[in-house]
């Protein structure tokens, strides 16, 4: 007995939806691609034009002011090592892509997280979507990016934004939700408006948790930018992909160490900034 049933045409529905979107939104995606490409090229050229010793010194000074002396020494030593490995330009390209993708993910994710915290219905709707986004294999995000923006760094940014957005949405919502109820009641008793309560009570107290979400978003953006080298993104990911194609294990190991150094510097800085915000938020 044949127990087979007709297959649900999910693939055909997805293909039809993607075709419709790329057909009717081509002008918008073309304009976005042009703007983002120009921003990436200008930013990369500006960073590469700065002499590496000067850039390393500036990063060390910022790491000292925002973090600690230990973080500053680690940042200077790590960047100097990358310069010595002749990976300075790919590192700058990666930092530009991570910065752009993280900024866009935060601009979209933080307001969504605030909306989820203030509305249980919104949270129940967005929560399952976040679960799906976090469990979806990262390579899948590269597929719809290519029809919209073609091969190159713009598609890499698009895929990276989608992939790295869930942590900041989830942690922004959870940070606001876990603000002590007695403080909320006190602000209501003093006649605070919803906007005053949000910006003067809830967001300041939730800031350390939001910073943790920003940290995770940066880490996911960095990992996705490397994967996105498969669709033409530059930076350190391109060097890794090139070493795989040419079976150059040594260059692949060097580039992997470079990615680890960049990730550790960004991670330690954001963690230290979150630690500094805790006393302020508690106060």
Buried (B, 14 or more C-beta within 10 A) or exposed (E): EEEEEEEEEEEEEEEEEBEEBBEEEEEEBEEBBEEBBEBBEEBBEEBBEEEBEEBBEEBBEBBBEBBBEEBBEBBBEBBBBBBEBEBBBBBBBBBBBBBBBBEBBBEBBBEBBBBBBBEEEBBEEBBEEBEEBEEEEBEEBBEBBBBBBBEBBBBBBBBBBBBBBBBBBBBBBBBBBEBEEEEBEEBEEEEBEEEEBBEEBBBBBBBBBBBBBBBBBBBBBBBBBBBBBBBBBBBBBBBBBBBBEEEBEEBBEBBBBBBEBBBBBBBBBBBBBBEEBEEEBEE
